[in-house]
Amino acid sequence: MRESRRHVPTRSRARLPTNPQGNPGRFPSNDSPRGETLRRIAEVGGSGLQWFQPDFTGLFQVILEQEVLATLRTAPGQRGLEGLGEAAEGSWTFAAKGLFRRYTEIAAGGTEVGRFRGSGDGALGAVEMTGGKLRYGWSRILRPSSWHFSDAAGTPLLEFLAPPRTDVSSRALSARIEVSPAALANPDLSLLVLLCGFLMIRGDGAPTLELEDTGRKLGVKDLYGI
């Protein structure tokens, strides 16, 4: 019997680009249903969201039940892991830059729109948008393993909560996403969700993430302790 599918409203959705940023073949293919559209994360109310890795190719998804809301594709770059995030609002790339003062460039359409700078131990960080204005704070808590974004005033916006009993908390590949009501009207919400996921899988201060090695170490039993 063919599985019935929930109707998705046509309001405020965008079609996934088939060749985003002009980088064919650089990032793993997007396994979300071809020809379908994405809803904005804010539309679903910010609850019940999951960060999910369908395989070990470097593709990650933000899902609500079986619906894909955003994707992140990762690949090794010249200075570590790089990412391409896609959501209804658009697409962004994340890549390490800088020679002496390292930072993560946030770019849209090949143009820098912001920078993430982390502390030496990777426990704290901040996002500066174009013009050098401090916009968001980031932090990581070891126990329970979680990653957080807040606004410039310190108001919590979102957090990623890793499943219990994971042995690689700094390189978690799965998480529950909690979005605060204050973040639902924020135009950068989807960008922050994708960037938070990227920073989580890259690891605190880790220059690279060997996805294949991590894949051999992890399974469903390891992630969820069942």
C-alpha positions as CSV (number, residue, x, y, z in Angstrom):
1,M,0.0,0.0,0.0
2,R,1.4,3.4,-0.9
3,E,2.1,5.5,2.1
4,S,-0.2,8.6,2.4
5,R,1.6,11.9,2.6
6,R,0.6,14.9,4.7
7,H,-0.4,17.9,2.6
8,V,2.1,20.7,2.8
9,P,0.8,24.3,2.4
10,T,2.1,26.1,-0.6
11,R,2.6,29.4,1.3
12,S,6.1,30.6,2.0
13,R,8.0,27.8,0.5
14,A,11.0,27.7,-1.8
15,R,12.3,25.1,-4.3
16,L,15.6,23.5,-3.6
17,P,18.3,24.6,-6.0
18,T,19.7,21.7,-8.0
19,N,23.2,23.2,-8.3
20,P,23.6,25.7,-5.4
21,Q,26.6,28.0,-5.3
22,G,27.9,26.7,-8.6
23,N,29.7,23.8,-6.9
24,P,28.6,20.6,-8.8
25,G,29.9,17.5,-7.2
26,R,31.7,19.2,-4.4
27,F,29.2,18.3,-1.7
28,P,27.3,15.0,-1.4
29,S,24.0,14.8,-3.2
30,N,20.9,16.0,-1.5
31,D,18.7,13.0,-0.7
32,S,15.5,15.0,0.1
33,P,12.7,14.2,-2.4
34,R,13.5,15.8,-5.8
35,G,11.1,18.4,-7.1
36,E,9.6,19.0,-3.7
37,T,9.7,22.3,-1.8
38,L,10.8,23.3,1.7
39,R,8.7,24.9,4.4
40,R,10.3,27.6,6.6
41,I,11.4,26.2,10.0
42,A,9.5,29.0,11.7
43,E,6.3,27.8,10.1
44,V,6.3,24.6,12.0
45,G,6.5,26.3,15.4
46,G,10.0,25.2,16.4
47,S,9.0,22.0,18.3
48,G,9.6,18.4,17.4
49,L,12.6,19.1,15.2
50,Q,15.5,16.7,14.8
51,W,19.0,16.9,13.3
52,F,19.4,13.7,11.3
53,Q,22.1,12.1,9.3
54,P,20.5,9.6,6.8
55,D,23.9,8.1,5.9
56,F,27.6,8.8,6.3
57,T,28.2,10.7,3.1
58,G,28.2,14.1,4.8
59,L,24.6,14.9,4.3
60,F,22.5,16.1,7.3
61,Q,18.9,17.1,7.5
62,V,16.6,19.1,9.7
63,I,13.4,17.0,9.9
64,L,9.9,17.2,11.4
65,E,8.6,13.6,11.5
66,Q,9.3,12.6,7.9
67,E,9.4,16.1,6.4
68,V,12.7,17.6,5.4
69,L,12.9,21.3,6.3
70,A,16.5,22.1,5.7
71,T,19.7,20.3,4.6
72,L,23.5,20.6,5.3
73,R,26.0,19.0,3.0
74,T,29.6,18.8,4.2
75,A,32.9,18.0,2.5
76,P,36.6,18.4,3.4
77,G,38.1,21.7,2.4
78,Q,41.5,23.3,2.3
79,R,41.2,24.4,6.0
80,G,38.9,21.8,7.4
81,L,35.3,20.8,7.0
82,E,33.1,23.0,4.8
83,G,29.4,23.1,4.6
84,L,26.5,24.1,2.2
85,G,23.2,24.7,4.0
86,E,19.9,25.0,2.2
87,A,16.5,26.1,3.6
88,A,13.4,27.8,2.3
89,E,15.0,31.2,2.8
90,G,18.1,30.5,0.7
91,S,21.5,28.8,0.9
92,W,24.7,29.5,2.7
93,T,28.2,28.2,2.7
94,F,30.4,27.8,5.8
95,A,34.2,27.6,5.5
96,A,37.2,28.3,7.7
97,K,39.2,31.4,6.7
98,G,42.0,33.6,8.0
99,L,45.7,33.0,8.4
100,F,46.4,34.1,12.0
101,R,42.9,34.9,13.3
102,R,40.8,32.0,12.2
103,Y,37.1,32.4,11.6
104,T,34.3,30.7,9.8
105,E,33.0,32.6,6.8
106,I,29.2,32.6,6.3
107,A,28.5,33.3,2.6
108,A,25.4,33.6,0.4
109,G,25.7,33.6,-3.4
110,G,29.5,33.8,-3.0
111,T,29.4,37.0,-0.9
112,E,30.3,37.0,2.7
113,V,27.4,37.9,4.9
114,G,28.8,37.1,8.4
115,R,31.6,35.5,10.4
116,F,31.7,33.1,13.3
117,R,34.6,33.4,15.7
118,G,35.2,30.8,18.4
119,S,37.2,30.8,21.6
120,G,40.4,28.8,21.8
121,D,38.8,25.8,23.4
122,G,35.7,26.0,21.2
123,A,33.3,26.4,24.2
124,L,32.2,30.0,23.3
125,G,31.8,31.9,20.1
126,A,30.0,34.8,18.4
127,V,28.5,35.6,15.0
128,E,29.2,39.0,13.4
129,M,27.0,39.9,10.5
130,T,28.2,42.2,7.6
131,G,29.6,45.4,9.0
132,G,31.2,43.8,12.1
133,K,28.0,44.1,14.2
134,L,27.9,41.4,17.0
135,R,24.6,39.7,16.4
136,Y,24.5,36.3,18.1
137,G,26.4,34.4,20.8
138,W,27.2,30.7,20.7
139,S,28.1,28.2,23.5
140,R,28.7,24.6,24.1
141,I,27.9,22.7,27.3
142,L,29.6,19.4,27.9
143,R,27.1,17.7,30.2
144,P,24.5,17.3,29.0
145,S,26.0,17.7,25.5
146,S,24.3,20.7,24.0
147,W,25.0,23.6,21.7
148,H,23.3,27.0,22.0
149,F,22.6,30.2,20.1
150,S,21.4,33.4,21.8
151,D,20.9,37.0,20.6
152,A,23.2,39.9,21.5
153,A,21.2,40.5,24.7
154,G,21.7,36.9,25.8
155,T,18.1,35.8,25.1
156,P,18.2,32.1,24.2
157,L,17.2,31.4,20.6
158,L,17.8,27.7,20.0
159,E,19.7,24.7,21.2
160,F,20.9,21.3,19.9
161,L,20.6,18.5,22.5
162,A,22.7,15.4,21.7
163,P,21.1,11.9,22.5
164,P,22.2,10.4,25.8
165,R,25.2,8.1,26.2
166,T,27.0,9.2,23.0
167,D,30.8,8.6,23.1
168,V,31.6,11.4,20.7
169,S,29.8,14.4,22.2
170,S,32.0,16.9,20.4
171,R,31.2,15.3,17.1
172,A,27.6,14.3,17.5
173,L,25.7,13.4,14.4
174,S,22.2,13.4,15.7
175,A,20.4,15.9,18.0
176,R,17.0,17.2,19.1
177,I,16.5,20.9,18.2
178,E,14.7,23.2,20.5
179,V,13.7,26.6,19.2
180,S,12.5,29.3,21.6
181,P,9.3,31.3,20.8
182,A,11.5,34.4,20.6
183,A,13.4,33.0,17.6
184,L,10.4,32.2,15.4
185,A,10.2,35.8,14.1
186,N,14.0,36.1,13.6
187,P,14.8,36.2,9.9
188,D,18.1,34.4,10.6
189,L,16.5,31.4,12.2
190,S,17.2,28.8,9.5
191,L,20.7,30.1,9.0
192,L,21.4,29.8,12.8
193,V,20.0,26.2,12.9
194,L,22.2,25.1,10.0
195,L,25.3,26.9,11.4
196,C,24.7,25.4,14.8
197,G,24.5,21.9,13.2
198,F,27.7,22.6,11.2
199,L,29.6,23.7,14.3
200,M,28.4,20.7,16.2
201,I,29.6,18.1,13.7
202,R,32.8,20.0,13.0
203,G,33.7,19.7,16.7
204,D,34.9,22.3,19.2
205,G,38.0,23.8,17.6
206,A,38.6,20.6,15.6
207,P,40.0,21.5,12.1
208,T,38.6,18.4,10.4
209,L,35.9,15.8,10.8
210,E,36.7,12.4,9.3
211,L,33.2,11.3,8.5
212,E,34.1,7.8,7.4
213,D,36.1,7.1,10.6
214,T,33.3,8.5,12.7
215,G,30.8,6.4,10.8
216,R,32.6,3.2,11.5
217,K,32.6,4.0,15.2
218,L,28.9,5.0,15.5
219,G,25.7,3.2,15.0
220,V,22.1,3.6,16.2
221,K,22.9,1.7,19.3
222,D,25.8,4.1,20.2
223,L,23.8,7.2,19.5
224,Y,20.7,6.3,21.4
225,G,22.0,3.8,24.0
226,I,19.5,1.1,23.0
